[in-house]
């Protein structure tokens, strides 16, 4: 496992810096008054095909409210900055320094919701010295105009075929950004408009391909390009291509489990003659076939592993590695770091202390009605399985008093603890919504992610695990 983690880390480093000799330090610094002592986390996507989000860095905000990240990047990268449940984004480029000026921070300005992971409030900031030529300014301004155009013309765009409307927007956009010379922005803008052209059906698939892919460079490191790429090649194996036969997919995946054979089979479609595009589509398609009946999942993982080791393009190797990791996480196969919490009785909880038992983690807050409905059922599960299963309800309320008030007239027998503002724990365990359940095996490894709910099949799952020979 250690060797695999080292290899994956080295691949990511290669993606962000093709050569350490030519990379220059990128600095992101600033001040967040009111957040002293809290941790600011930086994340970035390993790639724009799987959107596998990885921690890029973490800084404790100093007593003078300052922070500073130093990154090695080669191409422009989108990073997410998270402070507690708050979040914002920033494009960073090689060798540049970004000084961010944030609004004063008040953690209690966060309004509790039943799903803080999907409804993250925005961290507002400005960039000191930013001008109209900077990448962040250009993308921010374009996205504002782009989103307004879609909102104002939603009905017409849904009806489709309104070429004049889209051509007018293209002309206005070209005029407005006529002085913009940033190459990343030009690609981003071009392919975001391509998304509208495909969605509104003013161009056929063949014409779209000729306009945006045929004899064109492949820009896997550009967010705008890859959003269009993912949309254009969505379900390409199963629903779109007329040349890729289903029997060939079954043979090359289920019978041969062969990366070269699958790659050759995809080459029958003229849209995939470009080797780079074909390999990226292969990685994407294998991810989509994961949930498709009739395909051996172990063979899909095996082929992705071959791609991760043998593909000629380093970016494709990164995508394959990320896709494999993502699919394995659906099976619950990903490592977790040890963690400690303090329960409502003041006892220290440690994941290592529960070795030998299954651990059923339940994430909840007092604004989540569905969470409340599951909690009495957890009592029943505790009574039945307490000798074999440790049940821990991890509360994520911003204010622990809300949890205490809620529990004051309840009689739950299972363990309950506040998350103690350990947002790194939530990120590490990939909590996505509330309620959220994770089942950990007797050796401290994730077994079911997400796990069945108490109102679902968790009783059946636990019975089978505990009684298996």
C-alpha positions in Angstrom: 0.0 0.0 0.0 2.8 2.4 0.8 4.5 1.8 -2.5 1.2 2.5 -4.4 0.6 5.7 -2.4 4.1 6.9 -3.2 3.7 6.0 -6.9 0.4 7.9 -7.1 1.9 10.9 -5.3 4.8 11.0 -7.8 2.3 10.9 -10.7 0.4 13.8 -9.3 3.6 15.8 -8.8 4.5 15.1 -12.4 1.1 16.3 -13.5 1.5 19.6 -11.7 5.1 20.0 -12.6 6.4 18.3 -15.8 9.9 19.2 -14.8 10.9 20.5 -11.4 13.8 22.2 -13.1 11.5 24.6 -15.0 8.8 25.0 -12.4 8.7 28.2 -10.4 7.1 28.6 -7.0 3.5 29.8 -6.9 2.6 31.7 -3.7 -1.0 32.2 -2.4 -1.1 34.3 0.7 -3.4 36.7 2.5 -5.3 37.7 5.6 -8.6 36.4 7.1 -9.4 38.5 10.1 -11.5 36.5 12.6 -10.1 33.1 11.5 -7.0 33.1 13.6 -6.0 29.6 14.7 -8.3 27.9 12.2 -7.1 25.7 9.3 -7.4 26.8 5.6 -7.4 23.8 3.3 -6.4 23.8 -0.4 -7.7 21.2 -2.8 -7.3 20.6 -6.5 -8.5 18.0 -9.0 -6.1 15.3 -10.0 -7.6 15.7 -13.4 -10.7 17.1 -15.1 -12.1 13.8 -16.3 -12.9 12.1 -13.0 -12.9 15.4 -10.9 -11.2 13.5 -8.2 -10.5 16.1 -5.5 -7.3 15.9 -3.5 -5.9 17.9 -0.7 -3.2 20.2 -2.1 -2.1 21.8 1.1 -3.2 23.0 4.6 -2.2 26.1 6.6 -3.0 27.1 10.1 -4.0 30.8 10.0 -1.6 32.7 12.2 -2.4 34.9 15.2 -2.0 37.9 12.9 -4.7 36.4 10.6 -2.2 35.6 7.8 -1.5 32.5 5.8 0.8 31.5 3.0 0.8 28.5 0.6 3.7 27.7 -1.7 2.8 25.4 -4.7 4.7 23.9 -7.6 2.5 24.1 -10.7 3.3 24.0 -14.4 0.0 24.8 -16.1 -2.9 26.9 -14.7 -4.8 25.0 -12.0 -8.1 25.6 -10.3 -7.8 25.3 -6.5 -10.5 25.2 -3.9 -9.8 27.0 -0.6 -11.9 25.8 2.3 -12.3 27.3 5.7 -14.7 25.3 7.9 -17.7 24.8 5.6 -17.0 27.9 3.6 -15.3 27.6 0.2 -14.0 29.7 -2.7 -12.0 29.0 -5.8 -8.9 30.5 -7.4 -6.9 29.8 -10.6 -3.2 29.8 -10.0 -0.3 30.0 -12.5 3.3 29.1 -12.5 5.6 31.6 -10.7 2.9 34.0 -9.7 2.1 35.4 -6.3 -1.6 36.0 -5.2 -2.3 38.1 -2.2 -5.9 37.6 -1.2 -7.9 40.1 0.8 -10.8 38.4 2.5 -13.8 39.9 4.2 -13.7 39.6 8.0 -14.6 36.0 8.9 -17.5 35.1 11.3 -17.9 31.3 11.6 -21.4 31.8 13.1 -22.6 33.7 9.9 -22.9 30.2 8.5 -26.6 29.2 8.3 -27.1 25.6 9.3 -28.5 23.5 6.5 -29.3 19.8 6.2 -26.6 19.4 3.6 -23.6 21.7 4.3 -21.5 19.7 1.9 -23.5 20.7 -1.2 -24.5 24.1 0.0 -21.1 25.5 1.0 -21.3 29.3 1.6 -18.9 31.4 -0.3 -15.7 32.9 1.1 -15.5 36.4 -0.5 -12.1 37.9 -1.4 -10.4 40.2 -3.8 -6.9 39.8 -5.3 -4.5 42.7 -4.5 -3.3 44.3 -7.8 -5.6 42.3 -10.0 -6.2 43.8 -13.4 -8.4 43.0 -16.4 -5.7 40.8 -18.1 -5.5 38.3 -15.2 -6.9 34.8 -15.7 -9.1 35.0 -12.6 -10.6 38.3 -13.7 -11.2 37.1 -17.3 -12.8 33.8 -16.3 -14.9 35.4 -13.5 -16.2 38.1 -15.9 -16.9 35.6 -18.7 -18.7 33.2 -16.4 -20.9 36.0 -15.1 -21.9 36.9 -18.7 -22.2 33.3 -19.7 -24.5 32.3 -16.8 -26.7 35.4 -17.4 -27.1 34.5 -21.1 -28.2 31.0 -20.2 -30.6 32.2 -17.5 -32.1 34.9 -19.8 -32.5 32.6 -22.7 -33.2 29.2 -21.0 -36.5 28.5 -22.9 -35.1 29.4 -26.3 -32.0 27.3 -25.7 -34.0 24.3 -24.5 -36.1 24.5 -27.7 -32.9 24.4 -29.6 -31.9 25.3 -33.2 -31.7 29.1 -32.5 -28.5 29.7 -34.3 -28.9 33.5 -34.5 -29.3 33.8 -30.8 -26.0 31.9 -30.1 -24.1 33.5 -32.9 -25.1 36.9 -31.5 -23.8 35.9 -28.1 -20.5 34.6 -29.7 -20.0 37.9 -31.5 -20.8 40.0 -28.3 -18.4 37.8 -26.3 -15.6 38.1 -29.0 -16.0 41.9 -29.0 -16.1 42.2 -25.2 -12.9 40.1 -24.8 -11.2 41.3 -28.0 -8.1 42.5 -26.1 -7.8 39.3 -24.0 -4.7 37.4 -25.0 -4.4 34.7 -22.2 -4.2 31.4 -24.1 -5.9 29.4 -21.2 -8.8 31.8 -21.2 -9.2 31.6 -25.0 -9.5 27.8 -24.8 -11.8 28.0 -21.8 -14.1 30.5 -23.5 -14.2 28.7 -26.8 -15.2 25.3 -25.3 -17.7 26.7 -22.9 -19.6 28.2 -25.9 -19.3 24.8 -27.6 -21.4 23.4 -24.7 -24.2 25.8 -25.6 -23.9 24.8 -29.2 -24.2 21.1 -28.4 -27.0 21.5 -25.8 -29.1 23.7 -28.2 -28.4 21.3 -31.1 -27.5 24.0 -33.7 -24.6 21.7 -34.9 -24.7 18.0 -35.5 -22.3 15.7 -33.5 -20.1 15.3 -36.6 -19.9 19.1 -37.2 -19.1 19.7 -33.5 -16.3 17.1 -33.7 -14.9 18.8 -36.8 -15.1 22.2 -35.2 -13.7 21.4 -31.8 -11.7 18.1 -31.9 -10.6 17.3 -35.4 -6.9 18.1 -35.9 -7.1 20.2 -32.7 -4.8 20.0 -29.7 -6.1 18.1 -26.7 -6.3 20.4 -23.6 -6.8 18.0 -20.7 -5.5 20.6 -18.3 -8.2 23.2 -19.2 -11.4 23.1 -17.3 -13.6 24.6 -20.1 -12.2 22.1 -22.7 -12.8 19.1 -20.4 -16.4 20.1 -19.4 -17.2 20.0 -23.1 -15.2 16.9 -23.6 -17.1 15.1 -20.8 -20.4 16.2 -22.2 -19.6 15.3 -25.8 -18.3 11.8 -25.0 -20.9 11.0 -22.3 -22.1 7.4 -22.7 -20.1 7.2 -25.9 -19.6 3.4 -25.5 -23.1 2.5 -24.8 -25.4 5.1 -26.4 -23.6 7.2 -29.0 -21.1 5.3 -31.1 -22.4 3.4 -34.1 -19.1 1.7 -34.7 -18.3 0.3 -31.3 -20.1 -3.0 -30.9 -21.4 -4.1 -27.6 -20.1 -7.6 -28.2 -16.6 -6.3 -28.7 -16.8 -4.4 -25.4 -17.9 -7.6 -23.6 -15.2 -9.7 -25.3 -12.3 -7.3 -24.7 -13.3 -6.5 -21.1 -15.0 -9.6 -19.7 -13.1 -12.3 -21.6 -9.7 -10.8 -22.4 -9.4 -8.0 -19.8 -7.1 -6.5 -22.3 -6.1 -2.8 -22.5 -4.5 -3.1 -26.0 -7.5 -5.1 -27.4 -10.0 -2.6 -26.0 -8.0 0.3 -27.4 -7.9 -1.4 -30.8 -11.7 -2.0 -30.7 -12.4 1.7 -30.0 -10.3 2.6 -33.0 -13.1 1.4 -35.2 -14.9 4.6 -34.6 -13.4 7.3 -36.8 -14.0 9.9 -34.0 -11.4 8.1 -32.0 -8.6 7.9 -34.5 -6.7 10.4 -32.4 -4.7 8.2 -30.0 -4.8 10.8 -27.2 -8.6 11.3 -27.4 -9.2 7.5 -27.7 -7.3 6.8 -24.5 -9.0 9.5 -22.6 -12.4 8.2 -23.8 -11.4 4.7 -22.8 -10.8 5.8 -19.2 -14.0 7.7 -19.2 -16.0 4.9 -20.7 -14.7 2.3 -18.3 -15.9 4.5 -15.4 -19.4 4.6 -17.0 -19.5 0.8 -17.6 -18.9 0.3 -13.9 -22.6 0.6 -13.2 -23.6 -1.1 -16.4 -25.0 -4.7 -16.0 -22.9 -7.5 -17.4 -19.4 -6.1 -17.1 -16.8 -7.6 -14.7 -15.8 -4.9 -12.3 -12.5 -6.6 -11.4 -11.6 -6.6 -15.1 -12.4 -2.9 -15.4 -10.0 -2.2 -12.5 -7.4 -4.5 -14.1 -7.6 -2.6 -17.4 -7.4 0.8 -15.7 -4.3 -0.5 -13.8 -2.7 -1.3 -17.1 -3.5 2.1 -18.5 -2.1 3.7 -15.4 1.2 1.9 -16.0 1.5 1.7 -19.7 -0.2 4.7 -21.4 2.2 6.8 -23.3 0.7 10.1 -22.1 1.4 11.0 -18.5 -1.9 12.8 -18.1 -3.8 9.6 -19.2 -1.9 7.6 -16.6 -3.1 10.1 -14.0 -6.7 9.9 -15.2 -6.6 6.1 -15.1 -5.1 6.0 -11.6 -7.8 8.5 -10.4 -10.6 6.5 -12.1 -9.4 3.3 -10.5 -9.2 5.0 -7.1 -12.7 6.4 -7.5 -14.3 3.1 -8.6 -12.6 1.3 -5.7 -14.0 3.9 -3.3 -17.5 2.9 -4.5 -16.7 -0.5 -3.1 -15.5 1.0 0.1 -11.8 0.3 -0.7 -9.9 3.3 0.4 -7.7 3.9 3.4 -8.6 6.2 6.2 -6.4 8.0 8.7 -6.8 7.3 12.4 -8.9 9.9 14.2 -9.9 10.9 17.7 -13.1 12.5 19.0 -14.6 13.3 22.4 -18.0 11.9 23.1 -20.8 13.6 25.0 -19.6 12.1 28.2 -16.1 13.4 27.8 -14.5 10.1 26.9 -11.8 10.1 24.2 -12.7 8.1 21.1 -10.0 6.6 18.9 -10.5 4.5 15.8 -7.6 2.3 16.8 -9.3 1.4 20.0 -12.1 -0.3 18.2 -10.0 -2.8 16.3 -11.7 -6.1 16.3 -15.1 -4.6 16.0 -17.0 -3.3 13.0 -17.5 0.5 13.3 -20.7 2.1 12.0 -20.3 5.8 11.6 -23.3 8.1 11.2 -22.9 11.8 10.3 -25.8 14.1 11.2 -26.8 17.5 12.4 -29.9 18.9 14.1 -31.2 20.6 10.9 -31.5 17.3 9.1 -35.0 15.8 9.4 -33.9 12.5 7.8 -31.1 12.2 10.3 -33.7 12.4 13.1 -35.8 9.7 11.6 -32.8 7.3 11.5 -31.7 7.8 15.1 -34.3 5.7 16.9 -33.5 2.8 14.6 -29.8 3.1 15.5 -30.9 2.3 19.1 -32.4 -1.0 17.9 -29.2 -1.8 16.0 -27.1 -1.1 19.0 -29.2 -3.4 21.2 -28.8 -6.2 18.7 -25.2 -5.8 17.6 -23.4 -4.0 20.5 -21.0 -6.9 21.1 -19.8 -6.8 17.5 -20.4 -3.3 16.3 -19.4 0.2 17.6 -22.0 2.7 16.6 -20.8 6.4 16.6 -23.0 9.3 15.6 -20.8 12.2 14.6 -22.6 15.5 14.9 -21.5 18.3 12.5 -23.5 21.3 14.0 -21.5 24.5 14.0 -22.7 25.1 17.5 -22.4 22.0 19.9 -25.1 23.5 22.1 -27.6 22.7 19.4 -26.6 19.0 19.7 -26.8 19.2 23.5 -30.2 20.7 23.5 -31.5 18.1 21.1 -30.1 15.2 23.1 -31.3 16.5 26.5 -34.6 14.7 26.3 -33.4 11.7 24.2 -32.2 8.3 25.4 -29.8 7.0 22.8 -27.6 4.2 23.8 -25.0 4.4 21.0 -22.0 6.8 21.2 -22.5 10.4 20.1 -19.7 12.9 19.6 -19.3 16.4 18.1 -16.8 16.5 15.2 -14.9 19.2 17.1 -14.5 21.3 13.9 -12.2 18.6 12.4 -13.1 19.4 8.8 -10.1 17.4 7.6 -11.8 14.3 9.1 -14.9 15.0 7.0 -12.8 15.5 3.9 -10.8 12.3 4.6 -13.9 10.2 5.1 -15.5 11.8 2.0 -18.7 12.7 3.7 -21.0 14.0 0.9 -24.4 14.7 2.5 -26.4 14.1 5.6 -27.3 11.6 6.8 -24.2 9.8 5.8 -23.1 6.3 6.9 -19.8 4.5 6.6 -19.1 0.9 7.7 -15.5 0.2 8.8 -14.2 -3.4 9.1 -12.5 -5.0 12.1 -9.1 -3.9 10.8 -10.0 -0.3 10.5 -10.5 -0.3 6.7 -13.6 1.1 5.0 -15.9 -1.7 4.1 -19.0 0.0 2.8 -19.1 3.5 1.4 -21.7 4.8 1.8 -23.1 2.1 4.0 -26.8 1.1 4.0 -28.9 3.2 6.4 -30.7 1.9 9.5 -34.0 2.1 7.6 -32.3 0.2 4.7 -30.3 -3.0 4.6 -27.7 -2.4 7.3 -29.2 -5.1 9.6 -28.9 -7.7 6.8 -25.4 -6.6 6.0 -24.3 -6.8 9.7 -25.9 -10.2 10.2 -24.1 -11.6 7.1 -20.7 -10.1 8.2 -20.9 -11.3 11.8 -22.2 -14.8 11.0 -20.0 -15.5 8.1 -17.7 -18.5 8.7 
